Amino acid sequence: MAERVRVKTAIRKSILKIRDQIPLDIRDQKNLRIRETLLSLPEFLSAKTILFYASFRSEVETHSLIREALAMGKRLVLPKVDAENHALILYEIKDIHELAPGYMGIPEPDLPDERSAVIDDMDLAIIPGAAFDLTGNRLGYGAGYYDNLLLGRRSGTPILSLAYEEQLVDAIPAEKHDVRVDMIVTDKKVIRLP
């Protein structure tokens, strides 16, 4: 167990350093390719309600994707960290300006409870991650918030992550509670997992 945690920590640190060092102009080109691919995916086009996240630091840029999805008439739900209960609380947003810096400075919904949503309503879940392997294992940022949230999703709801090619690794040690992704959209390809 301790060895697995050590390996995960080392992979996370290494990949985040690599991701942070992608030059901005290259990152912009990669973001554009990822955006175009995501917006053309059948899973995205058919989804009415989508769990999304607001990008932070050097993550694949999602703010333009959020605007585009809202303009397409999608119902978008984003998480807010409830650190006290170690959970993500979901809220439907209608405008990108409903996000404000929250936990660790991450953009989060700043909305009343009547705008809350549940994971079971999602047709597609788009989640962040630090690193991914080609079998769908995802390495998050270490707190397990998304793993906890996604355990309650409706069966068959696809989980998709956006990543730069640099975030793909050979293997990520997985544990039983780790939720795997069904698809990874990178700047070069779409990886669909069985």
N, C-alpha and C positions, 0 to 999 in steps of 0.2 A: 504493500500500500504506500509506504513512505517513498519507495523507489519510483512508483508511478507518479506521485505528486511531484517529485524532483524532476522527472523527465518532462512532465507537462509544463512545469515552471520554466525549464530551460528552453523548450520549444517556443513558448509564449514570448519570452524575453527576446529570443533570437529573431523570430518572425516580425514582432512589432518594431524592432530596430530596423530591419530590412524595409518594412512598409513605410516607416517614418522617413527613410532616406530616398524614397522614390522622388525624383525631381518633380516640382509642381507642374511643369508643362507636360511631362510624360503622364503624370497622374490624371491631368485633365483629359488627355487623349484616351486613356484607359477608361475613365469614368464615362466618356461619351459612348464608347463601344459597349460597355456594360448596360448603359441606359437604353441604347437602341435595341439590344438583345432582349432585355427584360420586357420592354414595352411591346415586343412582338411575340412573346411566348403565349401559347394557347392557355396555359394555367393562369397567367396574369390577365389576359383578355377576358376570360370567362368568369373570373372571380368578381363577386359583387362587394364582398367585405374582406378587407385585407389588413392583417396585422403588419405594421411597418415599424421602422425605427428612424430616428433622426440621427444622421451621421455626426460623428464627433472626432476631432483630431484628424488622423490620417486614414480613417475608414473610407470605403467607397462612398462617394458623395450621394446622398439620398434626398437632399432638400429640393432639387429640381424634379426628382422622381415623384416626390410627395405632391408638388404643385401640379405636375402633369396628371397624376392619378386622380386628384380632386377635379381637375378640369374635365376628365373623362367620365365623371359622375360616380367614381368608386367611393364606397364608404371606407374611410381610413381610420384605423384604430392604432394608437401609439401607447407605449407603456410609460408609467411613472414609477420610480423606485420608492417602495415603502421599506426603508432600511430597518425600521423597528420590527416589522413582521417578516423580514427577509422575503419579500414578495414584489411582484410587479402588478400594479393596478392599471387597468386598461381604460382609455378614454377615446371616444370618437372625436376627431378634429374635423373642422370644416374649413380651416384656413391655416396656413403655415405660421401665421402670426399668433396663433394660440399656443405656440411653444415658447418656453422660457428656460433659461439655465436652471437646472435642478441638481440632482445628486451628482457629485463630482464635476459639476459644470455641464453635464450632458443635457441637451435640449429635451424638455419633457412637456407634456400637456399641463397647462395651468387652468383647469376647468372645474366646474361644480360637479357634484356627485351624480346629478341627473344625466350627465353625459358619459357615465361609466358604461363599459361594455364587458362581455365575457368571452373567453377564449373559444368557447364552444360555437360562437357565431361566425368564426372566421372560415372563409373559403380557401384562404392561402395565408401562410405565415412567412414573412420575410424577416429574418433575424440576423444580427451581427455575429461576428466571431473573429478571433485572432488568427486561427489557422484551421486547415481542413485537410483530410486525407481523401484518397480516391474511393474509399469504401463508405464515405458519408460521416465519418467521425468528425466532430466539431470541437475545437478548443476555444472556449469562451475566455472571459477575462478573470475567471477564478471564483466568482461568487455563486454560480449555479442558479441565478435568477431565471434564466430562460428555460433551463432544464425543469425547474419546478413548475413554471407556468405551462409548458407544453405537455406535461403529463396529463393535463386536464382537457386537451383538445379533442375535438370530434374525430373519430376514426376516419382515416382517409384524407384528412386535411393535409395537403402537401406543405412541407417545410423547405424553404429555399433560402440560400445565403448568397450574397454578393461578395466577390473577393477578387483581388488582383492575383494574377498567376503566381506572384512571389509568395502568396499565402498558402500555396499547396505544398504539403509535405508527404513523405513516404508513408508514415504511420503515426497515429496518435493513440496512445494507450487509453482505452475506453473502460468505463465502469458501468455497472448495470443501470444506474440512474441517469447516465448521459444519453440525451436524446440526439439521434442522428438526423442529418438533413437528407432530404430526398433529391435535391437539386442544388448544384453550385453553378452560378453564372459568373464567369471570369471575363477578362478582356479578350480572351482567345477562344473560349469554348463554353458549351453548356454540358455539364456532367449530370446525367440522370442516373440515379441509383435504384437498384431493384428493391 
